[in-house]
Amino acid sequence: MPHRLIDLIGNTPLLEIEHRNSSRVRIGAKLEYFNPGGSVKDRPVKRMLLAAMESGALQGRTIIDATSGNTGIAYAMLCAEFRLPLELAMPENASEERKLILNLYGAKMHLTSPMEGTDGAQRFVQDLVQKQGDRYFYPDQYNNDNNWKAHLETTGPEIWEQSDGQVTHFLAGLGTSGTFVGTARYLQPKGVKCLSVQPDNPLHGLEGWKHMETAIVPGIYDAGLADDVLEVDTEDAFRYSIAAAKYLGLLISPSSAANLFAAIRLAGTLESGYIVTVFPDNAFKYLKDRFWSEHDYHIADPFH
Ligand SMILES: Cc1ncc(COP(=O)(O)O)c(C=O)c1O
């Protein structure tokens, strides 16, 4: 029996997703919201924090990072477990639920301009660290190799084992790009085609995702890695969040639904195969988003 919360991270279930072409192409989704912090970001944050603690670099300094929310929640949970001081910068328009959760874990928050997204939060932290470097330890998830290595060591092998080595395609959306880069570096050498997914324009509504052409490109991003790049319209992600709740019994976030939409669209183009994607988090932090009520609840079943 694990004695520490941190030891419960990873080994999330791979769920078979039923869809119209299931007889030819299987789709599996890693339910990353089974992690104790409720998202995929528990994995990289665990590796970044353990590396910091083991290296002795913390020395009583306050941990600080920029986050769209999920990384912050993972930091806040683990910093509470290990009693480490934490400050986070995030865009002011991050969902209320995220801010509430961070407050409950006791993290100090710096809210940055909603117009600048996570890029603004990143710039804020860089400024602060430049001015008061001795006070802070800045893991910098966008440039920290422990981010993608967490997926190389855990997400990739889990997908390989849970699919009995049958996976033919892996796809995932890009935020810091850690999930995609690390998992692809494990699966691609085994012959798995790896496709990255992006929002189709800079002004998208997919929390946690970046539009790489117009964003600050993370240092850990490897633009040459993907076998192909898929694009998803935010509206399709919103529709699939609603449809997944109604027809699959899955309350998933827009970014999970965007991965699901991309996987189903890809399945339509294949003769056979086994596509695996990730659902980074569930819908619990987005329940107050307007799209749930603005869209037609009588949306037709796109899966069966
Ligand atoms: C909801 C959500 N989806 C996807 C991602 C992207 O994951 P990664 O940073 O590994 O690219 C994030 C990252 O914060 C996220 O919060």
The ligand as an SDF file (V2000), in Angstrom:
LIG
                    3D

 16 16  0  0  0  0  0  0  0  0999 V2000
   -6.1090   20.5220  -19.8620 C   0  0  0  0  0  0  0  0  0  0  0  0
   -4.7770   20.3200  -20.4760 C   0  0  0  0  0  0  0  0  0  0  0  0
   -4.6900   19.6760  -21.6310 N   0  0  0  0  0  0  0  0  0  0  0  0
   -3.5090   19.4950  -22.2500 C   0  0  0  0  0  0  0  0  0  0  0  0
   -2.3500   19.9720  -21.7300 C   0  0  0  0  0  0  0  0  0  0  0  0
   -1.0720   19.7920  -22.5160 C   0  0  0  0  0  0  0  0  0  0  0  0
   -0.1480   18.9540  -21.9500 O   0  0  0  0  0  0  0  0  0  0  0  0
    1.3980   19.2030  -22.1870 P   0  0  0  0  0  0  0  0  0  0  0  0
    1.7890   20.3800  -21.3680 O   0  0  0  0  0  0  0  0  0  0  0  0
    2.0430   17.9420  -21.7070 O   0  0  0  0  0  0  0  0  0  0  0  0
    1.6190   19.4460  -23.6450 O   0  0  0  0  0  0  0  0  0  0  0  0
   -2.3890   20.6640  -20.5330 C   0  0  0  0  0  0  0  0  0  0  0  0
   -1.1730   21.2470  -19.9670 C   0  0  0  0  0  0  0  0  0  0  0  0
   -1.2100   22.0100  -19.0220 O   0  0  0  0  0  0  0  0  0  0  0  0
   -3.6270   20.8450  -19.8880 C   0  0  0  0  0  0  0  0  0  0  0  0
   -3.7320   21.5270  -18.7360 O   0  0  0  0  0  0  0  0  0  0  0  0
  1  2  1  0
  2  3  1  0
  2 15  2  0
  3  4  2  0
  4  5  1  0
  5  6  1  0
  5 12  2  0
  6  7  1  0
  7  8  1  0
  8  9  2  0
  8 10  1  0
  8 11  1  0
 12 13  1  0
 12 15  1  0
 13 14  2  0
 15 16  1  0
M  END
$$$$
